[in-house]
Structures are given as structure tokens and as C-alpha cells.
Amino acid sequence: MFADRERILIRSGKGGDGHVSFRREKYVPSGGPDGGNGGKGGDVIFVVDKGMDTLFTYKHKYRFSAGDGKEGGKARMTGAGGKDIIIPVPEGTVIRDAASGKVIADMSNGNDRQVILRGGDGGRGNMNYATSRMQAPQYAQPGRPAMELEVILELKLVADVGLVGLPNAGKSTFLSRTTNAVPKIADYPFTTIEPYLGVVDFGDGSGFVIADMPGLIEGASEGAGLGHRFLRHIERTRVLLQIVDAAGTEGRDPVEDIRVIREELRKYGGMEEKPIIIAANKIDSIPEGDDVLERIRKEFENEKCRVFAISAATGEGVQELLHFIYETLKTAPKALVFEQEFFPEDVLITEDLPYTIEIEQGKTMEYIVEGPKIEKMLGYTNLESEKGFAYFQRFLHKSGIIDDLKAKGIQEGDTVRMYGHAFEYYEEGDREDRK
């Protein structure tokens, strides 16, 4: 069964708590603190599975959770990390925040693996809190809590060419003749109720991917028939191939059929830049003397639209059409990629948690920024990754920390310290670069 839109709940792993313990060894009556750190919680990771072509797996399973980190142990032992959860999806899946509808990730165009929710860091054990004043700390840090998010998975097929047309125009016949796809073919509306992908192979290593979409009907842009479920799948295609029943075997006027599809594409939006090619199909059934091909060319053919007369049933004109599509793809716009709009960690920016900034004089001025807001942010952010550090920079700006540092007189070259991390401050580009 084909499924192209599902809703699931994802949860990262909680960080393990830090441990409170003290050395108890023979001949060492006053052993120091040796409580270990908690293990990091597991991440929620989405990966592209090339063998999947539907989201049906998620129709009957809703909750997906990574493993929690384990508590730290005695003798400075760090707790085990929680197990990551890997969620496979078909190529072309867009992951959205269910509440806002904003894009979290687009699993296409080489983005085959992405961490969507990062597990919480483990808490620090009491071995980290020993000082000259407090040699036996009874305190350990709790692990960072799990993050939970409801997301919508939306499959938008990745294909070079989108095959569009009213029911029984001959799309499935065309696809079965030109590619390795095996769609169902019959003479009744909505035979195709799910997209079919096929590869056009010219035998020399060149070719393209073509998708036969479910039959459009008038009003699809407003949700009639298969409506938006169909239209979302042509958003990524680079060229649209409109198949029309030129013989009017269903009793419809071919010119009017083309107008209907064009209008639905216009109303849906986002199709204006795509090249459109018209394939006037079933020419083997056109009555002698009928001027339908001339009427179609007169109405629609121009420098942005070519009309080809073909018969998907007999193969007449098909090869010429395929080679023209291949050449058109060389200059067609690139496939649509959805940019990230929603960052799960941004909830930390909006939380009203305090922080402090202290100044210490050294070779350079040092600004020590601490507080639950900072500690919590660092507990979810991997500063070793490019995306993690980009989020860290965005956090500093959006949370007002940069403005507060400027108000306290920070200058270029001064050092900012945050829970074991040191950064050198630069004015240029309003950015923070790590040492």
C-alpha cells in the first residue's frame, strides 16, 4: 500500500545522571570524590533507505524513542551511552514540525543522514566538583532531559520528469513502454491511485527518471479527487510532460483537457519555471481529416512549449519525444530542495532561564558566561559538528548574550568561557570563533 504522509512522535534519550561516591580503599581513610559522569542519551537519526518507496511502515507505529544514558558509577566510571534510534525513510521525504508545519529536514539531494533530535548530555559526577574549600561534594549533576517532538513525514518523489494528464490519457501505457515500470493499465478512471517511478535508459549510460502521477481532475488544486496528494509529488520534478488523449476517445475535447491541467498547475503554484512538453497521444485513433493536432499546436506550441504527436500503444513518435526531453533536462532548473525552517533546539532560546556574565582580568579580558540557559544549550549541542556550531552561534545572538557581552565592553580578541569551552571574540560578521 502506498503511503506518502504520516505523523509520528520522536524522542531522544535522556542523559544519565552523574554519580556521587567516594574512594574507599584500604589505608586511604579520607578518599576523595570519585563519582563518574552519566552517559549521553541516544540521538534520533533519520536516514535515506534507497529500497523504500513509501511511508507505509509508519502508518501503524507512532512512537520512536532513543535509549537513555546510564548513570555514572564509582571509580570515575562514565555511564554507558544510550542507543541511537535510526529511522529509515524514502529518498525525498520532508520532515516537518507537526505544530508549525515548518521544515526540519529534506532527505534529498545527497542529505542521506541527519540527526533530528540530539540526546541529552550526561550529568557530571561529584568528582568534578571538588575544590580546596569543598573536598567532599555530595552533589552530582542530573542528566539533560530527553527532547520530544511530533513530526510529519511527507514524501515528495524525486524524479526528473513528471507525467501529468487526465484519467485515461495514456500515461501508464507510455510509462510501461518507455521505462522499467509496470503500472496497472485499464479503461476506467483512477486506475493509477499511486505514483509509479521508471527509468528511461538509452543504453549508453544516459537517461532520466520519470514518474507517472495519479490522474488529475478539475479542482485538484482545491483538493478534489486525489488533490494535493498528487500535486505535492510534482514539486521536485524538473520537466512536466503532459499527456493528452488527442483522439478524444473519452468524449472530451483535447484542447480543453490541456487547459484544465494547466489551470490546476497554475492554481497550485510553483510550476511556472518548469518546462512543459505536450504529448498528443493516441494519434493512431484520430479520425482521418481531423485537425486536432493543428488546433493543439496553434493553441499551445511556442518557444517554451513543444508539442509531439505520439502513440504510446504503437510507439510512433515516442523515441523522438524521449530524446527531446533528455536535451531539455540539460538546461532545466534544478530540483527543488526545501530549506530548514524549524530548529528543535530553538526551544532553548525562548526559555526564560537566567545566565550571568563575570569578567576576569588576565593577559586578555575573559568573560565567563554561566547559568542554566547556557548549560542546557551545551547539553544538547555538538560543537564539533558544523551544524552544531552554527546553532551555537545563532543561540548566542537570539538569546541576547552577544548584546550583553557588548554592553559589558567586550573587545575583539577577548576570551569567552562557557563550562569548559573557550572562544575568541571577533567583531567581524558578528560571529564567535572557537580557539
Backbone torsions as a table, in degrees:
resi	resn	phi	psi	omega
1	MET	NA	134.9	-179.2
2	PHE	-85.1	130.1	176.4
3	ALA	-134.5	126.8	-175.5
4	ASP	-123.9	7.8	176.5
5	ARG	-154.7	115.7	-179.1
6	GLU	-137.8	157.4	-179.5
7	ARG	-117.7	129.9	179.4
8	ILE	-137.1	162.2	176.9
9	LEU	-111.0	126.9	-179.2
10	ILE	-118.0	146.8	-178.5
11	ARG	-141.6	128.4	174.5
12	SER	-81.3	172.7	-178.6
13	GLY	-85.6	145.2	175.1
14	LYS	-75.1	143.4	174.9
15	GLY	-71.7	143.7	178.4
16	GLY	-70.3	147.9	180.0
17	ASP	-71.9	147.9	170.9
18	GLY	-68.9	158.1	-173.8
19	HIS	-109.4	144.6	174.4
20	VAL	-107.8	116.2	176.1
21	SER	-159.4	165.5	-178.6
22	PHE	-134.3	149.2	179.8
23	ARG	-61.6	133.7	176.8
24	ARG	-130.1	85.3	-177.1
25	GLU	-120.8	152.2	177.9
26	LYS	-62.4	137.0	-179.4
27	TYR	70.3	8.4	175.3
28	VAL	-123.5	80.9	-172.6
29	PRO	-67.2	-25.3	-176.6
30	SER	-123.1	62.7	179.9
31	GLY	-64.3	145.9	-178.6
32	GLY	-81.1	177.6	179.4
33	PRO	-67.4	137.3	179.3
34	ASP	-137.9	23.8	178.5
35	GLY	-69.2	127.5	-175.9
36	GLY	-82.9	168.0	179.4
37	ASN	-79.1	152.2	175.7
38	GLY	-75.4	158.1	179.4
39	GLY	-80.4	152.1	178.9
40	LYS	-70.6	143.4	175.6
41	GLY	-72.1	156.2	-178.5
42	GLY	-72.7	152.0	178.3
43	ASP	-90.2	157.1	169.4
44	VAL	-100.2	115.7	-172.6
45	ILE	-122.2	128.0	174.6
46	PHE	-99.8	135.9	178.8
47	VAL	-131.3	149.2	176.5
48	VAL	-82.1	127.7	175.0
49	ASP	-108.4	110.2	-176.6
50	LYS	-63.6	-18.7	-179.7
51	GLY	-86.4	-6.1	179.7
52	MET	-95.8	140.7	175.6
53	ASP	-133.2	14.3	-179.3
54	THR	-155.3	159.4	177.2
55	LEU	-99.1	20.2	-175.1
56	PHE	-57.6	-30.9	179.3
57	THR	-53.1	-31.9	-173.7
58	TYR	-98.4	10.7	178.2
59	LYS	-73.0	-31.2	-175.2
60	HIS	-119.3	7.3	174.9
61	LYS	-130.3	127.9	-170.2
62	TYR	-110.5	-38.9	-173.2
63	ARG	-101.8	134.7	178.9
64	PHE	-136.8	119.7	-173.9
65	SER	-128.2	137.0	171.8
66	ALA	-81.9	166.9	-178.0
67	GLY	-80.1	148.6	176.9
68	ASP	-81.2	148.7	174.1
69	GLY	-72.8	152.7	-178.9
70	LYS	-90.9	154.7	178.1
71	GLU	-64.4	147.3	174.8
72	GLY	-64.3	165.7	-177.1
73	GLY	-123.1	-174.7	176.5
74	LYS	-69.4	170.3	175.8
75	ALA	56.0	36.7	176.2
76	ARG	62.6	25.0	-179.0
77	MET	-79.1	126.6	176.5
78	THR	-80.6	135.8	179.3
79	GLY	-65.7	155.6	179.8
80	ALA	-66.9	144.6	177.2
81	GLY	-75.7	149.8	176.4
82	GLY	-71.2	151.0	-178.3
83	LYS	-77.0	131.6	174.7
84	ASP	-64.9	152.0	171.6
85	ILE	-110.3	128.9	-179.8
86	ILE	-102.1	123.5	-179.5
87	ILE	-113.5	107.4	-179.3
88	PRO	-80.0	142.0	177.7
89	VAL	-140.1	157.5	176.0
90	PRO	-67.9	153.2	174.1
91	GLU	-60.0	135.8	-179.2
92	GLY	99.7	0.6	-180.0
93	THR	-75.1	129.9	174.8
94	VAL	-103.0	128.6	-179.5
95	ILE	-102.5	122.7	-177.4
96	ARG	-121.3	149.9	169.4
97	ASP	-69.3	125.2	-174.2
98	ALA	-65.4	-33.3	-176.0
99	ALA	-72.5	-42.5	-175.0
100	SER	-102.4	-19.6	-175.6
101	GLY	78.5	2.9	-177.5
102	LYS	-78.7	151.2	-176.5
103	VAL	-76.6	129.7	173.1
104	ILE	-96.6	-41.6	-178.6
105	ALA	-158.0	149.2	174.3
106	ASP	-119.2	109.9	-175.7
107	MET	-86.7	69.6	179.2
108	SER	-152.9	176.7	174.5
109	ASN	55.8	41.0	177.4
110	GLY	90.0	-7.3	176.4
111	ASN	-83.4	84.2	-173.5
112	ASP	-93.3	-10.8	-177.3
113	ARG	-152.5	127.3	178.8
114	GLN	-147.6	133.3	173.8
115	VAL	-78.8	119.3	-178.1
116	ILE	-94.3	-43.4	174.2
117	LEU	-125.7	127.2	179.3
118	ARG	-93.7	135.9	177.9
119	GLY	-64.7	151.6	179.1
120	GLY	-68.7	145.4	176.4
121	ASP	-69.3	152.7	176.0
122	GLY	-71.9	149.5	177.0
123	GLY	-73.0	155.4	-179.7
124	ARG	-83.8	137.2	178.4
125	GLY	-74.6	170.2	-175.6
126	ASN	-68.8	-11.8	176.2
127	MET	-62.4	-20.4	-177.5
128	ASN	-84.4	-9.8	-171.5
129	TYR	-110.7	7.7	178.4
130	ALA	-72.7	131.7	176.6
131	THR	-134.3	175.5	178.7
132	SER	-64.7	-27.0	179.6
133	ARG	-88.4	-32.9	-178.5
134	MET	-122.6	93.0	-175.6
135	GLN	-89.3	-9.4	-179.4
136	ALA	-135.0	65.0	-177.5
137	PRO	-64.9	133.5	179.2
138	GLN	-98.3	16.7	-173.3
139	TYR	-118.3	139.3	170.9
140	ALA	-132.6	152.0	-175.9
141	GLN	-82.6	134.5	174.5
142	PRO	-68.0	155.4	174.8
143	GLY	-70.6	154.7	178.4
144	ARG	-67.4	140.1	-178.8
145	PRO	-67.7	163.4	177.1
146	ALA	-71.0	156.8	172.4
147	MET	-108.1	137.8	-178.2
148	GLU	-127.9	140.4	-176.5
149	LEU	-153.0	135.6	172.6
150	GLU	-92.4	128.8	-177.4
151	VAL	-126.6	156.9	174.4
152	ILE	-109.6	127.3	174.5
153	LEU	-97.0	125.1	-176.4
154	GLU	-129.8	114.1	-178.1
155	LEU	-85.2	123.0	174.0
156	LYS	-120.8	108.8	-171.6
157	LEU	-55.5	145.1	176.7
158	VAL	-101.8	105.3	180.0
159	ALA	-147.3	150.3	179.0
160	ASP	-73.5	-39.6	-172.5
161	VAL	-125.6	131.6	175.0
162	GLY	-104.0	125.9	-178.4
163	LEU	-94.4	115.5	-177.3
164	VAL	-123.9	156.4	179.2
165	GLY	161.9	162.5	178.6
166	LEU	-70.1	161.1	179.2
167	PRO	-53.2	141.2	178.2
168	ASN	66.3	22.9	175.3
169	ALA	-77.3	-17.0	179.6
170	GLY	107.9	17.7	-178.3
171	LYS	-63.5	-47.3	-177.0
172	SER	-64.8	-38.8	176.6
173	THR	-62.6	-42.8	178.9
174	PHE	-61.7	-45.1	-178.5
175	LEU	-64.9	-40.9	-178.8
176	SER	-68.1	-29.5	179.7
177	ARG	-78.4	-33.3	-170.5
178	THR	-101.8	-13.4	-175.8
179	THR	-134.9	-174.6	178.3
180	ASN	-91.2	6.7	179.9
181	ALA	-76.6	152.6	-179.7
182	VAL	-127.6	72.5	179.3
183	PRO	-76.1	160.6	174.6
184	LYS	-76.0	141.5	-178.1
185	ILE	-130.5	126.5	177.0
186	ALA	-162.6	165.1	-176.1
187	ASP	-95.8	63.7	170.0
188	TYR	-153.2	153.0	-174.9
189	PRO	-59.9	147.8	175.5
190	PHE	61.6	30.8	171.4
191	THR	-55.7	-44.3	177.8
192	THR	-87.7	109.9	179.2
193	ILE	-112.0	7.8	174.5
194	GLU	-149.6	151.3	-179.0
195	PRO	-67.2	148.8	173.5
196	TYR	-122.0	132.5	176.1
197	LEU	-103.9	139.6	176.1
198	GLY	-143.3	156.8	-179.6
199	VAL	-109.8	123.6	172.2
200	VAL	-84.9	117.3	-175.7
201	ASP	-117.4	118.8	-179.8
202	PHE	-84.7	-2.3	175.1
203	GLY	89.4	-5.7	179.6
204	ASP	-117.2	19.8	-178.7
205	GLY	92.2	-8.2	178.9
206	SER	-100.5	160.3	-179.6
207	GLY	159.8	-165.1	179.1
208	PHE	-161.4	166.0	-179.9
209	VAL	-99.7	132.3	-178.3
210	ILE	-125.1	142.2	-177.4
211	ALA	-123.1	128.1	174.3
212	ASP	-92.1	115.4	-177.0
213	MET	-92.2	156.6	175.2
214	PRO	-56.9	146.3	-174.7
215	GLY	-57.9	130.7	176.5
216	LEU	-80.6	154.7	171.2
217	ILE	-134.9	164.6	178.2
218	GLU	-62.2	133.1	-178.1
219	GLY	94.4	3.7	-177.9
220	ALA	-61.6	-34.1	-178.9
221	SER	-65.1	-20.1	175.3
222	GLU	-98.3	5.7	176.4
223	GLY	102.9	2.0	179.7
224	ALA	-67.1	148.5	-179.7
225	GLY	61.1	-130.9	177.8
226	LEU	-79.8	-13.3	169.1
227	GLY	43.2	-129.8	-175.0
228	HIS	-63.8	-25.0	178.3
229	ARG	-60.1	-34.4	175.2
230	PHE	-78.2	-50.9	-169.1
231	LEU	-62.4	-30.4	-179.5
232	ARG	-63.5	-24.7	-176.0
233	HIS	-79.4	-12.3	177.7
234	ILE	-98.3	1.9	-179.3
235	GLU	-63.1	-36.4	-176.7
236	ARG	-85.7	-18.6	-176.0
237	THR	-64.7	149.9	-175.5
238	ARG	-98.0	-23.9	178.6
239	VAL	-135.9	139.5	175.9
240	LEU	-106.0	128.1	176.4
241	LEU	-111.3	111.3	-177.9
242	GLN	-96.0	117.2	177.5
243	ILE	-93.6	129.3	178.6
244	VAL	-128.0	141.8	176.5
245	ASP	-77.5	92.2	-175.7
246	ALA	-68.0	-22.6	-178.9
247	ALA	-83.5	-10.1	-179.7
248	GLY	61.3	39.2	-175.9
249	THR	-67.4	-17.7	178.3
250	GLU	-94.6	6.4	-179.5
251	GLY	81.8	13.1	179.8
252	ARG	-102.3	158.0	175.9
253	ASP	-86.0	120.2	-177.1
254	PRO	-57.2	-39.2	-179.8
255	VAL	-62.9	-43.6	179.1
256	GLU	-67.4	-35.5	177.0
257	ASP	-59.0	-43.2	-179.8
258	ILE	-64.5	-41.5	179.1
259	ARG	-61.2	-42.0	-178.8
260	VAL	-59.3	-48.1	-178.4
261	ILE	-65.3	-43.4	179.3
262	ARG	-58.5	-40.6	-177.8
263	GLU	-67.9	-39.6	178.8
264	GLU	-65.8	-38.7	177.8
265	LEU	-66.1	-40.5	179.9
266	ARG	-63.7	-43.8	-178.7
267	LYS	-66.3	-36.9	-179.3
268	TYR	-67.9	-37.3	176.8
269	GLY	87.6	162.1	177.0
270	GLY	81.7	4.6	-176.6
271	MET	-107.4	-0.4	-170.6
272	GLU	-62.4	-33.3	-176.0
273	GLU	-88.0	-7.5	-177.6
274	LYS	-80.0	133.3	172.0
275	PRO	-63.7	139.1	177.7
276	ILE	-118.1	129.8	177.5
277	ILE	-117.5	134.2	179.2
278	ILE	-102.8	127.4	174.6
279	ALA	-109.0	105.2	177.2
280	ALA	-78.5	100.9	-171.0
281	ASN	-91.4	166.2	176.5
282	LYS	64.9	37.0	179.8
283	ILE	-67.6	-18.5	177.2
284	ASP	-70.6	-12.3	-179.3
285	SER	-110.1	3.7	179.5
286	ILE	-73.8	128.7	179.1
287	PRO	-61.0	143.6	179.8
288	GLU	-59.2	135.2	179.2
289	GLY	89.8	-7.5	179.4
290	ASP	-74.1	131.9	-177.0
291	ASP	-97.0	25.1	-174.0
292	VAL	-59.5	-39.1	-179.6
293	LEU	-64.7	-38.6	177.4
294	GLU	-64.7	-40.0	-179.6
295	ARG	-66.1	-40.0	179.3
296	ILE	-64.9	-46.6	-179.6
297	ARG	-63.6	-42.3	-179.5
298	LYS	-63.1	-37.4	-176.0
299	GLU	-79.8	-36.6	-168.0
300	PHE	-122.9	-22.5	-173.6
301	GLU	-76.9	129.0	175.1
302	ASN	-156.6	-168.0	-176.0
303	GLU	-67.7	-18.7	179.2
304	LYS	-99.9	-6.6	-177.3
305	CYS	-144.8	123.9	176.5
306	ARG	-107.2	147.0	178.5
307	VAL	-114.2	128.7	177.8
308	PHE	-119.7	133.9	175.2
309	ALA	-91.9	121.8	-176.5
310	ILE	-139.0	166.4	166.8
311	SER	-130.7	106.7	178.8
312	ALA	-63.7	-27.6	-178.6
313	ALA	-71.7	-42.0	-176.7
314	THR	-100.0	-17.9	-178.8
315	GLY	93.4	-2.9	-178.2
316	GLU	-62.0	127.3	176.8
317	GLY	76.9	-2.7	-173.0
318	VAL	-71.3	-44.7	-177.6
319	GLN	-63.7	-40.1	177.1
320	GLU	-60.1	-42.0	178.9
321	LEU	-63.2	-45.1	-177.9
322	LEU	-62.1	-41.1	179.9
323	HIS	-68.3	-33.6	177.4
324	PHE	-67.7	-40.4	177.4
325	ILE	-60.9	-43.7	-179.1
326	TYR	-59.8	-43.4	178.8
327	GLU	-67.5	-37.2	179.5
328	THR	-64.0	-36.6	-179.2
329	LEU	-63.8	-24.5	-178.6
330	LYS	-64.4	-27.5	-178.3
331	THR	-117.4	3.1	-178.6
332	ALA	-71.7	156.2	177.9
333	PRO	-59.0	152.5	178.4
334	LYS	-66.8	158.8	179.9
335	ALA	-64.4	144.8	-178.8
336	LEU	-67.4	133.3	174.2
337	VAL	-124.4	130.1	-177.9
338	PHE	-87.2	123.8	-179.0
339	GLU	-79.9	151.6	-179.9
340	GLN	-67.7	130.9	179.4
341	GLU	-116.7	-23.7	-174.9
342	PHE	-123.0	129.2	180.0
343	PHE	-116.9	110.9	-175.6
344	PRO	-52.8	-32.7	-177.7
345	GLU	-72.2	-13.5	-176.5
346	ASP	-63.2	-16.4	175.9
347	VAL	-59.8	-26.8	179.1
348	LEU	-70.4	-29.5	-179.4
349	ILE	-70.5	-37.9	-175.2
350	THR	-82.5	-16.6	179.2
351	GLU	-66.7	136.0	-177.6
352	ASP	-87.1	74.4	179.4
353	LEU	-111.1	143.2	-175.5
354	PRO	-79.4	160.9	170.4
355	TYR	-151.5	159.5	-179.8
356	THR	-124.7	154.3	175.4
357	ILE	-126.8	117.3	176.7
358	GLU	-112.9	148.9	-176.7
359	ILE	-114.4	130.5	175.6
360	GLU	-123.3	138.7	-179.6
361	GLN	-92.0	126.3	175.8
362	GLY	-142.2	-147.5	173.1
363	LYS	-58.9	-35.5	171.1
364	THR	-129.1	166.3	175.8
365	MET	-72.9	136.2	177.6
366	GLU	-118.1	132.2	-179.5
367	TYR	-112.5	115.9	-176.3
368	ILE	-100.3	115.5	-177.4
369	VAL	-108.3	120.3	-178.0
370	GLU	-140.9	164.6	178.6
371	GLY	141.1	163.3	-176.6
372	PRO	-60.1	-30.1	179.3
373	LYS	-63.5	-44.8	-179.3
374	ILE	-70.5	-46.5	-177.3
375	GLU	-61.0	-40.8	-179.6
376	LYS	-67.6	-41.6	178.8
377	MET	-60.4	-47.3	-179.3
378	LEU	-65.1	-26.3	179.5
379	GLY	-70.9	-14.5	179.6
380	TYR	-115.0	0.8	-169.9
381	THR	-118.2	128.5	175.9
382	ASN	-92.2	98.8	-176.3
383	LEU	-72.2	-9.0	178.2
384	GLU	-80.6	-15.1	179.5
385	SER	-97.6	153.2	-179.4
386	GLU	-62.8	-44.2	-179.7
387	LYS	-66.1	-39.5	179.9
388	GLY	-63.9	-42.2	-179.6
389	PHE	-71.2	-33.1	175.3
390	ALA	-63.4	-40.4	176.6
391	TYR	-63.2	-41.4	179.4
392	PHE	-58.2	-43.9	178.4
393	GLN	-62.7	-43.4	-180.0
394	ARG	-63.9	-38.7	178.8
395	PHE	-60.4	-45.5	-178.2
396	LEU	-60.0	-38.7	-179.4
397	HIS	-74.8	-51.0	-173.6
398	LYS	-68.2	-29.9	-178.5
399	SER	-82.9	-5.5	177.6
400	GLY	88.3	3.4	-177.0
401	ILE	-65.9	-41.5	179.0
402	ILE	-60.9	-45.1	179.2
403	ASP	-61.4	-40.0	179.9
404	ASP	-68.1	-37.5	176.8
405	LEU	-63.7	-40.9	178.3
406	LYS	-64.3	-39.7	180.0
407	ALA	-64.1	-27.0	179.8
408	LYS	-89.5	2.2	172.5
409	GLY	94.6	18.1	-179.5
410	ILE	-60.6	139.6	-179.5
411	GLN	-121.2	160.2	178.8
412	GLU	-58.4	133.1	-178.9
413	GLY	97.2	-16.2	175.8
414	ASP	-67.9	160.7	-176.5
415	THR	-105.7	137.5	173.5
416	VAL	-112.3	128.9	179.6
417	ARG	-118.1	135.7	179.4
418	MET	-141.2	102.7	173.2
419	TYR	46.5	56.4	175.5
420	GLY	89.1	-5.9	176.9
421	HIS	-104.8	137.4	178.6
422	ALA	-120.4	135.8	-178.2
423	PHE	-133.8	140.5	176.9
424	GLU	-95.0	129.4	-173.5
425	TYR	-83.9	133.6	175.7
426	TYR	-127.6	136.9	177.1
427	GLU	-75.8	-36.4	-173.4
428	GLU	-57.7	125.5	177.6
429	GLY	71.0	7.7	-179.6
430	ASP	51.7	53.7	-176.2
431	ARG	-132.0	161.5	175.8
432	GLU	-110.7	126.9	174.6
433	ASP	-113.5	137.5	179.5
434	ARG	-72.8	150.5	172.8
435	LYS	-70.7	NA	NA
